Amino acid sequence: MKHFYLTLILLCFSAITLPAQAAMGDMQGKATMGNAKNTGAGQTAKTQIFLGHGKINSLNLEARTANVAMGPVKALGWPSMSMNFVVQDKTLLNGLKTGEIVSFDFAKNTTGGYVITRITPAAP
């Protein structure tokens, strides 16, 4: 009979504490997820950089844009074309002029467009 009461007490105790422990474990998981989201822990942003080469058709310092007649970009399957690019920082356009041959790096931005991250006059 003692074993019956002891088993009954253990079952009651387990029935009370296990749901509380499960809830605490769930809350700890949510706190960890919140910290990871807020701090960026475990998240890596892999931005692929592409190389372009071409001739500047036009520059707009106010709008931070450059129109470039560029050669093909094999990594993207692009043929030769003229394209408007947003420039990451308008200071990248300082000293450049229309008609100049340039080499540049560009990447896809969060809105699906492409942004120039580096641009320099091409070596002769």
TORKOL-4160 file (C-alpha; in steps of 0.2 Angstrom, whole numbers, padded with zeros to 4 digits, m for minus):
124
<pt num="1" X="0000" Y="0000" Z="0000"/>
<pt num="2" X="0015" Y="0012" Z="0004"/>
<pt num="3" X="0021" Y="0009" Z="m0014"/>
<pt num="4" X="0004" Y="0014" Z="m0021"/>
<pt num="5" X="0003" Y="0030" Z="m0011"/>
<pt num="6" X="0021" Y="0034" Z="m0015"/>
<pt num="7" X="0018" Y="0031" Z="m0034"/>
<pt num="8" X="0002" Y="0042" Z="m0033"/>
<pt num="9" X="0012" Y="0056" Z="m0025"/>
<pt num="10" X="0025" Y="0055" Z="m0038"/>
<pt num="11" X="0013" Y="0055" Z="m0052"/>
<pt num="12" X="0004" Y="0070" Z="m0045"/>
<pt num="13" X="0020" Y="0080" Z="m0043"/>
<pt num="14" X="0025" Y="0075" Z="m0061"/>
<pt num="15" X="0008" Y="0081" Z="m0067"/>
<pt num="16" X="0011" Y="0098" Z="m0059"/>
<pt num="17" X="0029" Y="0101" Z="m0063"/>
<pt num="18" X="0031" Y="0094" Z="m0080"/>
<pt num="19" X="0020" Y="0107" Z="m0089"/>
<pt num="20" X="0028" Y="0121" Z="m0080"/>
<pt num="21" X="0045" Y="0115" Z="m0085"/>
<pt num="22" X="0040" Y="0113" Z="m0103"/>
<pt num="23" X="0033" Y="0131" Z="m0103"/>
<pt num="24" X="0049" Y="0137" Z="m0096"/>
<pt num="25" X="0059" Y="0128" Z="m0109"/>
<pt num="26" X="0048" Y="0135" Z="m0122"/>
<pt num="27" X="0050" Y="0153" Z="m0115"/>
<pt num="28" X="0069" Y="0150" Z="m0115"/>
<pt num="29" X="0069" Y="0145" Z="m0133"/>
<pt num="30" X="0059" Y="0161" Z="m0138"/>
<pt num="31" X="0071" Y="0172" Z="m0128"/>
<pt num="32" X="0086" Y="0164" Z="m0137"/>
<pt num="33" X="0077" Y="0166" Z="m0154"/>
<pt num="34" X="0073" Y="0184" Z="m0150"/>
<pt num="35" X="0091" Y="0188" Z="m0145"/>
<pt num="36" X="0097" Y="0179" Z="m0161"/>
<pt num="37" X="0085" Y="0190" Z="m0171"/>
<pt num="38" X="0090" Y="0206" Z="m0163"/>
<pt num="39" X="0109" Y="0203" Z="m0163"/>
<pt num="40" X="0110" Y="0194" Z="m0180"/>
<pt num="41" X="0118" Y="0179" Z="m0172"/>
<pt num="42" X="0118" Y="0164" Z="m0183"/>
<pt num="43" X="0113" Y="0175" Z="m0198"/>
<pt num="44" X="0126" Y="0178" Z="m0212"/>
<pt num="45" X="0122" Y="0189" Z="m0226"/>
<pt num="46" X="0131" Y="0183" Z="m0241"/>
<pt num="47" X="0132" Y="0196" Z="m0255"/>
<pt num="48" X="0138" Y="0190" Z="m0271"/>
<pt num="49" X="0149" Y="0204" Z="m0280"/>
<pt num="50" X="0150" Y="0204" Z="m0299"/>
<pt num="51" X="0163" Y="0213" Z="m0310"/>
<pt num="52" X="0158" Y="0225" Z="m0324"/>
<pt num="53" X="0168" Y="0234" Z="m0337"/>
<pt num="54" X="0162" Y="0247" Z="m0348"/>
<pt num="55" X="0160" Y="0265" Z="m0354"/>
<pt num="56" X="0151" Y="0279" Z="m0344"/>
<pt num="57" X="0136" Y="0285" Z="m0354"/>
<pt num="58" X="0130" Y="0297" Z="m0340"/>
<pt num="59" X="0132" Y="0302" Z="m0322"/>
<pt num="60" X="0119" Y="0310" Z="m0310"/>
<pt num="61" X="0127" Y="0315" Z="m0294"/>
<pt num="62" X="0111" Y="0320" Z="m0286"/>
<pt num="63" X="0102" Y="0304" Z="m0289"/>
<pt num="64" X="0118" Y="0294" Z="m0286"/>
<pt num="65" X="0116" Y="0285" Z="m0303"/>
<pt num="66" X="0127" Y="0280" Z="m0317"/>
<pt num="67" X="0122" Y="0273" Z="m0334"/>
<pt num="68" X="0136" Y="0262" Z="m0341"/>
<pt num="69" X="0137" Y="0253" Z="m0358"/>
<pt num="70" X="0145" Y="0237" Z="m0351"/>
<pt num="71" X="0151" Y="0221" Z="m0358"/>
<pt num="72" X="0143" Y="0204" Z="m0354"/>
<pt num="73" X="0142" Y="0197" Z="m0336"/>
<pt num="74" X="0144" Y="0179" Z="m0338"/>
<pt num="75" X="0140" Y="0175" Z="m0320"/>
<pt num="76" X="0123" Y="0183" Z="m0323"/>
<pt num="77" X="0120" Y="0177" Z="m0341"/>
<pt num="78" X="0119" Y="0195" Z="m0346"/>
<pt num="79" X="0124" Y="0201" Z="m0364"/>
<pt num="80" X="0132" Y="0217" Z="m0367"/>
<pt num="81" X="0120" Y="0232" Z="m0363"/>
<pt num="82" X="0118" Y="0249" Z="m0356"/>
<pt num="83" X="0111" Y="0249" Z="m0339"/>
<pt num="84" X="0107" Y="0262" Z="m0325"/>
<pt num="85" X="0115" Y="0258" Z="m0309"/>
<pt num="86" X="0113" Y="0266" Z="m0292"/>
<pt num="87" X="0129" Y="0270" Z="m0284"/>
<pt num="88" X="0132" Y="0265" Z="m0265"/>
<pt num="89" X="0140" Y="0281" Z="m0261"/>
<pt num="90" X="0140" Y="0296" Z="m0272"/>
<pt num="91" X="0158" Y="0300" Z="m0268"/>
<pt num="92" X="0162" Y="0285" Z="m0279"/>
<pt num="93" X="0158" Y="0296" Z="m0294"/>
<pt num="94" X="0170" Y="0310" Z="m0289"/>
<pt num="95" X="0182" Y="0312" Z="m0303"/>
<pt num="96" X="0173" Y="0301" Z="m0316"/>
<pt num="97" X="0167" Y="0309" Z="m0332"/>
<pt num="98" X="0155" Y="0304" Z="m0346"/>
<pt num="99" X="0164" Y="0294" Z="m0359"/>
<pt num="100" X="0177" Y="0286" Z="m0347"/>
<pt num="101" X="0181" Y="0268" Z="m0347"/>
<pt num="102" X="0178" Y="0260" Z="m0330"/>
<pt num="103" X="0179" Y="0244" Z="m0320"/>
<pt num="104" X="0166" Y="0242" Z="m0307"/>
<pt num="105" X="0160" Y="0230" Z="m0294"/>
<pt num="106" X="0141" Y="0228" Z="m0291"/>
<pt num="107" X="0129" Y="0218" Z="m0281"/>
<pt num="108" X="0110" Y="0215" Z="m0280"/>
<pt num="109" X="0102" Y="0226" Z="m0267"/>
<pt num="110" X="0087" Y="0221" Z="m0256"/>
<pt num="111" X="0074" Y="0228" Z="m0269"/>
<pt num="112" X="0080" Y="0217" Z="m0283"/>
<pt num="113" X="0090" Y="0231" Z="m0292"/>
<pt num="114" X="0109" Y="0232" Z="m0293"/>
<pt num="115" X="0121" Y="0244" Z="m0285"/>
<pt num="116" X="0139" Y="0249" Z="m0289"/>
<pt num="117" X="0150" Y="0246" Z="m0274"/>
<pt num="118" X="0166" Y="0251" Z="m0282"/>
<pt num="119" X="0171" Y="0260" Z="m0298"/>
<pt num="120" X="0187" Y="0265" Z="m0305"/>
<pt num="121" X="0195" Y="0271" Z="m0321"/>
<pt num="122" X="0200" Y="0256" Z="m0331"/>
<pt num="123" X="0219" Y="0253" Z="m0334"/>
<pt num="124" X="0224" Y="0258" Z="m0351"/>
